[in-house]
Amino acid sequence: MTRGNQRELARAKSQKKQAEINKKKGSGDKGGNKGASLETRKQRDADIMREKQQKAKEKGEPSTSKQ
């Protein structure tokens, strides 16, 4: 148990380093965007927004789009 503190410090340092690496990644390399092109992401996001606006319109709530 003499190395317990060193392990914890090394683990914390590693987590901080991984967080920095993840910050520097482009949006195409993260999560649900991985492997998707910019155009694909734009199209997917536009479809999602259209669905949200349609649901809001059906409920009778004002939409959040700027016109």
C-alpha positions in Angstrom: 0.0 0.0 0.0 3.0 2.3 -0.2 2.2 3.3 -3.8 -1.5 4.1 -3.2 -1.1 7.9 -3.3 1.2 7.7 -6.4 -1.4 5.7 -8.3 -4.2 8.1 -7.4 -2.0 11.1 -8.5 -1.1 9.3 -11.8 -4.7 8.4 -12.4 -5.8 12.0 -11.9 -3.0 13.3 -14.2 -4.0 10.8 -16.9 -7.6 11.8 -16.7 -6.7 15.5 -17.1 -4.5 14.7 -20.0 -7.2 12.7 -21.8 -9.7 15.6 -21.2 -7.3 18.0 -22.9 -6.9 15.6 -25.8 -10.6 15.3 -26.2 -11.1 19.0 -26.2 -8.7 19.4 -29.1 -10.6 16.8 -31.3 -12.7 18.0 -34.1 -16.5 17.5 -34.0 -16.2 14.8 -36.6 -14.2 12.6 -34.2 -16.6 12.8 -31.2 -19.5 10.7 -30.1 -22.3 10.3 -32.6 -20.5 12.4 -35.2 -17.6 9.9 -35.5 -17.1 9.1 -39.2 -19.8 11.4 -40.4 -19.0 14.2 -42.9 -19.9 17.8 -42.3 -22.8 17.6 -44.8 -24.2 14.5 -43.2 -24.1 16.1 -39.8 -25.8 19.2 -41.1 -28.5 17.2 -42.8 -29.1 15.1 -39.7 -29.3 18.2 -37.5 -31.7 19.9 -39.9 -34.0 16.9 -39.9 -34.0 16.8 -36.1 -34.9 20.5 -36.0 -37.7 20.1 -38.5 -39.2 17.3 -36.4 -39.0 19.4 -33.2 -40.7 22.3 -35.0 -43.4 20.0 -36.3 -44.1 18.7 -32.8 -44.2 22.2 -31.4 -46.6 23.3 -34.1 -48.9 20.3 -33.4 -49.0 21.2 -29.7 -49.9 24.8 -30.6 -46.7 26.2 -29.1 -44.9 29.0 -30.9 -41.8 27.7 -32.8 -38.4 28.8 -31.9 -37.3 29.6 -35.5 -36.4 33.1 -36.5 -38.5 34.5 -39.4 
